[in-house]
């Protein structure tokens, strides 16, 4: 194998290793800390929350590792050590941006789910009722509204 190809192979190897390790770390962090939001969003149904959490992690892995492998083909190939470091920096930087984007998408989804759950669970009126008003009888027409005098 010629020296130039050796730089490419080592750069690819480090890129894949770093990217996969970062993806695993972010996925575990999101899974562990996101479970709390999911449990609340699913009305304390821990089993459903754990199942959805696991599905989100699998999707996260598929998207990020798919991106890492597809991005391997693009960009200038390194011919020396300096270019290898720059290649690795660019590739890992893009992976970090994708992971950050996925993180914010997950936060948005969790936040929306939590808001819906809170609205659904908060159906009580804010003030206790003071009296009961019977419904209007059949055929009742309300009087026209009067205009206030200026």
TORKOL-4160 file (C-alpha; in steps of 0.2 Angstrom, whole numbers, padded with zeros to 4 digits, m for minus):
150
<pt num="1" X="0000" Y="0000" Z="0000"/>
<pt num="2" X="0007" Y="0017" Z="m0005"/>
<pt num="3" X="0010" Y="0030" Z="0009"/>
<pt num="4" X="m0004" Y="0042" Z="0002"/>
<pt num="5" X="m0017" Y="0028" Z="0004"/>
<pt num="6" X="m0011" Y="0024" Z="0021"/>
<pt num="7" X="m0016" Y="0042" Z="0027"/>
<pt num="8" X="m0034" Y="0039" Z="0019"/>
<pt num="9" X="m0036" Y="0022" Z="0028"/>
<pt num="10" X="m0031" Y="0029" Z="0045"/>
<pt num="11" X="m0041" Y="0045" Z="0043"/>
<pt num="12" X="m0056" Y="0035" Z="0038"/>
<pt num="13" X="m0053" Y="0023" Z="0053"/>
<pt num="14" X="m0052" Y="0037" Z="0066"/>
<pt num="15" X="m0067" Y="0046" Z="0058"/>
<pt num="16" X="m0078" Y="0031" Z="0060"/>
<pt num="17" X="m0072" Y="0027" Z="0077"/>
<pt num="18" X="m0074" Y="0044" Z="0084"/>
<pt num="19" X="m0091" Y="0047" Z="0075"/>
<pt num="20" X="m0098" Y="0031" Z="0082"/>
<pt num="21" X="m0092" Y="0033" Z="0099"/>
<pt num="22" X="m0099" Y="0051" Z="0099"/>
<pt num="23" X="m0116" Y="0045" Z="0093"/>
<pt num="24" X="m0117" Y="0031" Z="0106"/>
<pt num="25" X="m0112" Y="0044" Z="0120"/>
<pt num="26" X="m0125" Y="0056" Z="0114"/>
<pt num="27" X="m0139" Y="0043" Z="0112"/>
<pt num="28" X="m0136" Y="0036" Z="0129"/>
<pt num="29" X="m0136" Y="0054" Z="0137"/>
<pt num="30" X="m0152" Y="0058" Z="0128"/>
<pt num="31" X="m0160" Y="0041" Z="0132"/>
<pt num="32" X="m0156" Y="0042" Z="0151"/>
<pt num="33" X="m0161" Y="0061" Z="0153"/>
<pt num="34" X="m0176" Y="0060" Z="0140"/>
<pt num="35" X="m0185" Y="0046" Z="0149"/>
<pt num="36" X="m0191" Y="0058" Z="0163"/>
<pt num="37" X="m0200" Y="0069" Z="0150"/>
<pt num="38" X="m0207" Y="0054" Z="0141"/>
<pt num="39" X="m0214" Y="0046" Z="0157"/>
<pt num="40" X="m0223" Y="0063" Z="0161"/>
<pt num="41" X="m0229" Y="0065" Z="0143"/>
<pt num="42" X="m0237" Y="0047" Z="0144"/>
<pt num="43" X="m0246" Y="0050" Z="0161"/>
<pt num="44" X="m0233" Y="0041" Z="0171"/>
<pt num="45" X="m0234" Y="0025" Z="0160"/>
<pt num="46" X="m0216" Y="0020" Z="0162"/>
<pt num="47" X="m0218" Y="0005" Z="0151"/>
<pt num="48" X="m0224" Y="0015" Z="0136"/>
<pt num="49" X="m0211" Y="0029" Z="0139"/>
<pt num="50" X="m0197" Y="0016" Z="0140"/>
<pt num="51" X="m0203" Y="0008" Z="0123"/>
<pt num="52" X="m0204" Y="0025" Z="0114"/>
<pt num="53" X="m0187" Y="0030" Z="0122"/>
<pt num="54" X="m0179" Y="0014" Z="0115"/>
<pt num="55" X="m0187" Y="0017" Z="0098"/>
<pt num="56" X="m0181" Y="0035" Z="0098"/>
<pt num="57" X="m0163" Y="0029" Z="0102"/>
<pt num="58" X="m0164" Y="0016" Z="0087"/>
<pt num="59" X="m0169" Y="0030" Z="0075"/>
<pt num="60" X="m0156" Y="0041" Z="0082"/>
<pt num="61" X="m0142" Y="0027" Z="0079"/>
<pt num="62" X="m0149" Y="0024" Z="0061"/>
<pt num="63" X="m0149" Y="0042" Z="0056"/>
<pt num="64" X="m0132" Y="0047" Z="0063"/>
<pt num="65" X="m0122" Y="0031" Z="0058"/>
<pt num="66" X="m0131" Y="0032" Z="0041"/>
<pt num="67" X="m0125" Y="0050" Z="0039"/>
<pt num="68" X="m0107" Y="0045" Z="0045"/>
<pt num="69" X="m0105" Y="0031" Z="0032"/>
<pt num="70" X="m0113" Y="0041" Z="0018"/>
<pt num="71" X="m0102" Y="0056" Z="0022"/>
<pt num="72" X="m0086" Y="0045" Z="0021"/>
<pt num="73" X="m0086" Y="0047" Z="0002"/>
<pt num="74" X="m0087" Y="0066" Z="0001"/>
<pt num="75" X="m0072" Y="0078" Z="0003"/>
<pt num="76" X="m0054" Y="0079" Z="m0002"/>
<pt num="77" X="m0044" Y="0064" Z="0002"/>
<pt num="78" X="m0029" Y="0067" Z="0013"/>
<pt num="79" X="m0011" Y="0064" Z="0006"/>
<pt num="80" X="m0001" Y="0069" Z="0021"/>
<pt num="81" X="m0003" Y="0070" Z="0040"/>
<pt num="82" X="m0008" Y="0088" Z="0040"/>
<pt num="83" X="m0022" Y="0085" Z="0027"/>
<pt num="84" X="m0027" Y="0069" Z="0037"/>
<pt num="85" X="m0030" Y="0080" Z="0053"/>
<pt num="86" X="m0039" Y="0093" Z="0043"/>
<pt num="87" X="m0050" Y="0079" Z="0035"/>
<pt num="88" X="m0054" Y="0072" Z="0052"/>
<pt num="89" X="m0058" Y="0088" Z="0059"/>
<pt num="90" X="m0070" Y="0093" Z="0045"/>
<pt num="91" X="m0078" Y="0076" Z="0046"/>
<pt num="92" X="m0080" Y="0075" Z="0065"/>
<pt num="93" X="m0086" Y="0093" Z="0065"/>
<pt num="94" X="m0100" Y="0089" Z="0053"/>
<pt num="95" X="m0105" Y="0074" Z="0063"/>
<pt num="96" X="m0105" Y="0085" Z="0079"/>
<pt num="97" X="m0117" Y="0097" Z="0070"/>
<pt num="98" X="m0128" Y="0083" Z="0065"/>
<pt num="99" X="m0128" Y="0076" Z="0083"/>
<pt num="100" X="m0132" Y="0094" Z="0089"/>
<pt num="101" X="m0146" Y="0096" Z="0077"/>
<pt num="102" X="m0153" Y="0079" Z="0082"/>
<pt num="103" X="m0152" Y="0084" Z="0100"/>
<pt num="104" X="m0162" Y="0100" Z="0097"/>
<pt num="105" X="m0175" Y="0090" Z="0087"/>
<pt num="106" X="m0177" Y="0078" Z="0101"/>
<pt num="107" X="m0179" Y="0092" Z="0114"/>
<pt num="108" X="m0192" Y="0100" Z="0103"/>
<pt num="109" X="m0202" Y="0083" Z="0102"/>
<pt num="110" X="m0200" Y="0080" Z="0121"/>
<pt num="111" X="m0206" Y="0098" Z="0125"/>
<pt num="112" X="m0221" Y="0097" Z="0113"/>
<pt num="113" X="m0226" Y="0080" Z="0120"/>
<pt num="114" X="m0224" Y="0087" Z="0138"/>
<pt num="115" X="m0235" Y="0102" Z="0134"/>
<pt num="116" X="m0249" Y="0091" Z="0127"/>
<pt num="117" X="m0249" Y="0080" Z="0142"/>
<pt num="118" X="m0249" Y="0095" Z="0154"/>
<pt num="119" X="m0264" Y="0102" Z="0144"/>
<pt num="120" X="m0273" Y="0086" Z="0144"/>
<pt num="121" X="m0270" Y="0083" Z="0162"/>
<pt num="122" X="m0275" Y="0101" Z="0167"/>
<pt num="123" X="m0294" Y="0100" Z="0163"/>
<pt num="124" X="m0300" Y="0107" Z="0179"/>
<pt num="125" X="m0306" Y="0125" Z="0179"/>
<pt num="126" X="m0294" Y="0137" Z="0187"/>
<pt num="127" X="m0308" Y="0143" Z="0199"/>
<pt num="128" X="m0321" Y="0133" Z="0208"/>
<pt num="129" X="m0338" Y="0135" Z="0201"/>
<pt num="130" X="m0349" Y="0148" Z="0211"/>
<pt num="131" X="m0366" Y="0143" Z="0204"/>
<pt num="132" X="m0375" Y="0132" Z="0191"/>
<pt num="133" X="m0384" Y="0140" Z="0176"/>
<pt num="134" X="m0397" Y="0129" Z="0167"/>
<pt num="135" X="m0396" Y="0127" Z="0148"/>
<pt num="136" X="m0407" Y="0139" Z="0138"/>
<pt num="137" X="m0424" Y="0131" Z="0134"/>
<pt num="138" X="m0428" Y="0125" Z="0116"/>
<pt num="139" X="m0432" Y="0139" Z="0104"/>
<pt num="140" X="m0424" Y="0153" Z="0115"/>
<pt num="141" X="m0417" Y="0168" Z="0106"/>
<pt num="142" X="m0405" Y="0179" Z="0115"/>
<pt num="143" X="m0409" Y="0198" Z="0115"/>
<pt num="144" X="m0399" Y="0209" Z="0103"/>
<pt num="145" X="m0383" Y="0216" Z="0111"/>
<pt num="146" X="m0385" Y="0234" Z="0115"/>
<pt num="147" X="m0371" Y="0247" Z="0111"/>
<pt num="148" X="m0363" Y="0256" Z="0125"/>
<pt num="149" X="m0367" Y="0275" Z="0126"/>
<pt num="150" X="m0352" Y="0286" Z="0123"/>
